[in-house]
Structures are given as structure tokens and as C-alpha cells.
Amino acid sequence: MDISTAGSLWDRLTGLQEAPAQWLVLVTAAAALAVVLPRGPWRLSRNAITIAHEGGHGLVAILTGRRLDGIRLHSDTSGLTVSRGRPTGIGMILTAAAGYTAPSLLGLGGAWLLSAHRITLLLWAATALLLAMLAMIRNAYGALTVVLAGGAFLLVSWLAGTEVQAGFAYGVVWFLLLGGVRPVFELQAKRRHAGAPDSDADQLSRLTNVPAALWLFLFHAVSLCSLIGGGRWLLGL
């Protein structure tokens, strides 16, 4: 790659893109709602939220000095992240707390980039994160899911026109913001019927002696505040 090509790629990555029309922002929000709210589409699309959930566990485990052994994604939209290190302490607490908050926080970060007209940067950053995650996947279904997601980002960022890129990016960010809310309510419903004794909230309760209900409240607060703040950025309010 010569200097001019590298410079062109850098300009493309760091350059500003024109904000899409307001109707496109609203259409992508409606499309994300149509995927998140009905049970049928949600059962399939929830795989993307699981990628963000387990990726959050894995990223924070690495950042806090734990050794990440691997990530598994399953066809029932569940997942498992295995890391080594102290079984207690701040690193373990942050790692456990990162799962349910990751989709919403990623959506909030994406909304900030889009509000700054950094559509290409968002698409390439997402591709890079998925590529890094692929190296830690330890099962075939998980690898296929991450490859398909990364391939979609790569194809759109390289081949699609400006308006398609904007629609895709806004749709993904709306989906993360809206899709980050529903799993917390699902977890709350499962715990009400004693169906999730080893959930992240229960693990955090055992680690900190703080009631699991308070951890659930934290998950709700992060997801709802991210949706409100990110939604305002996306709508230009």
C-alpha cells in the first residue's frame, strides 16, 4: 500500500459525512422497534445483542487484567464468556456488570459518533471490534454469527452508497439502544419465577453482598438513560 492510498483510507476513516434526512432517522427507529418488540423477529435478532453482551464481558475482562479464555454464542441466543483471574474483587465485579450494560453503552457511543457525522468511523470501528471478538470465539455457531455480522458491516462500509451506509448505521445504533432495554426486563421476569439463579445480577449480588434487585435497577438505569440520551443525539435534539 503506497502513501497516497494510505492517506486516502485515513481521510475516508476520519472524514465527516453528511447527516441523513430526518425521515431516514425516523424510519430506522421504526424498523428497529419492529425487530425488537415482536417475539418472532426478536428471537432471531437477539443474537446481535448477545454478541454485544458477551463482547462486553470479554472486553472488560481484558481491560481489568483478567485472562480471557474464550467466548461461546449459542443458537438459543444465550452465551458464555470464560475468563481467569481472582474470583472476587473489582475486576470480577466489573466483568460481571459489563454484559447487560454493553449493548446500551455501545449504542450510546454509536449515537455520539453519528451525531458527530462519523458514519464511516462507526462502521469500521464495529468491524474491527467484531474481528477482534472472532479471535476469542470457541464454537462454530458463534464464529458463524460473528462472521456474518462483521461481513455485513464490511460490505456496507465498502460497497454501499452514502445513504445506505447512513441508514444501516442508524438502524444498528437504534437497535442497540432499543434492544439493550428488553433483555433486562426479560431477566427480571425470569428471576421473578426463580428461572435465572446464576444470572449476572445474582453473581454480582454474591460478589458484593448487594441485593440482585439493586443490580437489576442499575441495568435498567443504564439501558433507559442510554436510550434517552442516544435517542436525543440521533434525532438531533
Order of alpha helices (4+ residues) and beta strands (2+ residues): alpha-alpha-alpha-beta-beta-alpha-alpha-alpha-alpha-alpha-alpha-alpha
